[in-house]
Amino acid sequence: MGFLYRKLIRSLLFNFNPETVHDAVIRAARAAQGLEALNSVVRLMARAKDLPVTVAGIKFRNPVGLAAGFDKNCEAARFLAGLGFGFLELGTVTLRPQPGNPKPRLFRLRDDKAIINRMGFNNAGAWEAAKSLERLLPLPVPVGISVGKNADCSMEDAPKNYLETLKVMYEFGDYFAVNISSPNTLQLRSLHGGDKLRRLLEPMLDFAAGQKRTKPFFVKIAPDLDDAGLEGAAALAVEKGFGLIATNTTVSRSSVPVYWSGYEGGLSGRPLRELSNAVLAKTAALVKGRVPVIGSGGVFDGPTALEKLKLGADLVQVYSGLVYEGPFIVKDILEYLHRRGWSPSAR
Ligand SMILES: Cc1cc2nc3c(=O)[nH]c(=O)nc-3n(C[C@H](O)[C@H](O)[C@H](O)COP(=O)(O)O)c2cc1C
């Protein structure tokens, strides 16, 4: 099935502008999810082995999730759940709608199986995302909601902006991913700093603690973080009890041809794998199983998913792999994990 996708569908889709294709895919998924017969066929074709795992108190059908940024407006979640994912991370959602950066802002590095994006949190805002989820929930898999900051909000006001977004989205997510690591929002990555991260997280954790159901949080970190930054984030995670997602995209171009150095934005896909794995391994060593870790960056198949699980990830996520390997990537990964006898307790 993956072969057919790569030979036929990908070859066709890659003739068009990447963002046009992405928007068309989301529109098609949105339309398809309303047709129950079509949904059932997709579900049947993508049906994957169950490899249940419980992380942060949430039961996941399997450890392979969709990474944030694919469905920024939470509008195609029902269709995406049918592709066999163990969970979906939707968003990143900001409080107010915003257009994102000027186009073009999404580039394929075909030979490297990579993507550069500088989308800049283009999204319809928290209220639209909430409206959409109100229609689509409940879903057969857990949903994480990634929250971010509006571009026109000052760094000083960032904690309030994140908190307001969280309040709008709270009832719709099973967990929340706090995105401080997109390279495409000015100064966002400065929120990794110890005190700034504490000031950002505390109001959100306090809010969650005051709700009927206290839901878990993850902070998504950058692969370009230095050791001190990583140690600070890990120490706070253990102190406060939130998980970490390692990692977002990189600003480094050291693993791709020099031609791409002129393209600003975050690099994802195969060339991110090693760097992201190194940060994942360090993160897992720092938190020592006291809080959960999700691995993201360069998962393209069974072996690249399993290596993250072996490095200490409790769950993994896929974005570029879905673009390059196609909609049956989860099934392929799960069959591999099953063949290799992977189970959550085997870690
Ligand atoms: C086009 C694009 C948009 C993305 N948007 C977001 C986003 O809004 N929020 C976020 O946390 N990560 C975002 N990401 C990062 C992915 O979630 C993921 O962490 C990263 O791409 C590494 O995984 P991959 O190598 O499997 O693509 C985006 C990635 C891409 C390629």
PDBQT file of the ligand as one rigid body, heavy atoms in Angstrom, charges set to zero:
ROOT
HETATM    1  C1  LIG A 401       4.261  22.043   7.908  1.00  0.00    +0.000 C 
HETATM    2  C2  LIG A 401       4.519  21.792   9.367  1.00  0.00    +0.000 A 
HETATM    3  C3  LIG A 401       3.791  22.499  10.312  1.00  0.00    +0.000 A 
HETATM    4  C4  LIG A 401       4.022  22.266  11.669  1.00  0.00    +0.000 A 
HETATM    5  N1  LIG A 401       3.276  22.956  12.587  1.00  0.00    +0.000 NA
HETATM    6  C5  LIG A 401       3.452  22.704  13.904  1.00  0.00    +0.000 A 
HETATM    7  C6  LIG A 401       2.636  23.321  14.868  1.00  0.00    +0.000 A 
HETATM    8  O1  LIG A 401       1.735  24.098  14.552  1.00  0.00    +0.000 OA
HETATM    9  N2  LIG A 401       2.864  23.031  16.169  1.00  0.00    +0.000 N 
HETATM   10  C7  LIG A 401       3.839  22.164  16.572  1.00  0.00    +0.000 A 
HETATM   11  O2  LIG A 401       3.993  21.930  17.768  1.00  0.00    +0.000 OA
HETATM   12  N3  LIG A 401       4.604  21.534  15.678  1.00  0.00    +0.000 NA
HETATM   13  C8  LIG A 401       4.443  21.776  14.353  1.00  0.00    +0.000 A 
HETATM   14  N4  LIG A 401       5.214  21.128  13.443  1.00  0.00    +0.000 N 
HETATM   15  C9  LIG A 401       6.265  20.196  13.911  1.00  0.00    +0.000 C 
HETATM   16  C10 LIG A 401       5.769  18.756  13.923  1.00  0.00    +0.000 C 
HETATM   17  O3  LIG A 401       4.724  18.601  14.842  1.00  0.00    +0.000 OA
HETATM   18  C11 LIG A 401       6.905  17.781  14.298  1.00  0.00    +0.000 C 
HETATM   19  O4  LIG A 401       7.274  17.983  15.641  1.00  0.00    +0.000 OA
HETATM   20  C12 LIG A 401       8.131  17.962  13.423  1.00  0.00    +0.000 C 
HETATM   21  O5  LIG A 401       7.761  18.126  12.076  1.00  0.00    +0.000 OA
HETATM   22  C13 LIG A 401       9.087  16.759  13.532  1.00  0.00    +0.000 C 
HETATM   23  O6  LIG A 401       8.457  15.576  13.170  1.00  0.00    +0.000 OA
HETATM   24  P1  LIG A 401       8.596  14.914  11.694  1.00  0.00    +0.000 P 
HETATM   25  O7  LIG A 401      10.060  14.783  11.416  1.00  0.00    +0.000 OA
HETATM   26  O8  LIG A 401       7.863  13.628  11.829  1.00  0.00    +0.000 OA
HETATM   27  O9  LIG A 401       7.949  15.853  10.746  1.00  0.00    +0.000 OA
HETATM   28  C14 LIG A 401       5.015  21.337  12.080  1.00  0.00    +0.000 A 
HETATM   29  C15 LIG A 401       5.728  20.622  11.115  1.00  0.00    +0.000 A 
HETATM   30  C16 LIG A 401       5.493  20.835   9.774  1.00  0.00    +0.000 A 
HETATM   31  C17 LIG A 401       6.276  20.042   8.750  1.00  0.00    +0.000 C 
ENDROOT
TORSDOF 0
